[in-house]
Amino acid sequence: MHRFEEKTIKSKKIFKGNIIDVQVDEVKLPNGETAQRELVYHPGAVAIIPITAENKIVLVEQYRKALERTLIEIPAGKLENNENPLTAAVRELEEETGYTTTNLSQVTSFYTSPGFANELVYVYVTNDLIKMEHPPAGDDDEFVEIMEVTLDEAKELVEEGRIQDAKTNYAILYLHALNK
C-alpha cells in the first residue's frame, strides 16, 4: 500500500449518464480513519490548438450551461467508447471548425479535476489546416461560433475573462512559450 493510498471499503453507483457516471466510495485513509469520496467518471476528451496559415488560433464560442454563460475555447470534445484520441481530435476539429488536418501532434495530456474526477484531456496542435468544402455536421445540441484570433488577441480575451477554461489557457501559455 502506498503511503497516501485510500483503500476502498465499499462503492455505490448513484448516477449513470450519457457523459458521466457518479459513484460514492467509502475509503479507509492512511491514518486508519474512514471518509466518503464522491467520484465522477468520464471517458476522456481531446482538445486541439489549430493554427491557420496566417498564424491565427481558431477558437469557438459556445454556451456552457453549468456556467450559464458563453466561453471562448479551443475546439474540444469527449472521446466516444474506445475511440483513439487522435481520431477523436480530427473529428472534433472538423465538426467544430470546418477545418481538417493530416498533421496533428500531441502536446500533452492532463487531468481536469483529479480531486473528484478521472477525466483525462489529450491536447493536440496543428498548423496544417485544410478548409473543408463540406464539413461534417456537429452534434445536434451544440451551437458554436468560430473565431480566428492572434496570440495577442487571445491574451486580451483572457484578461477580459472571456477565456477562462483550463485547456484554452494552457493552449495560450503553450503558444506564448513557443513564440518567445
ABEGO torsion letter per residue (X at the ends): XBAABBBBABBBBABBBAABBBBBBBBBBAAGBBBBBBBBBBAEBBBBBBBBAAGBBBBBBBBBAAAGBBBBBBBBBBBBBGBBAAAAAAAAAAAAAGBBBABBBBABBBBABAAABABBBBBBBBABBBBBABBBBBBAABBBBBBBBBAAAAAAAAAAGABABAAAAAAAAAAAAAAX
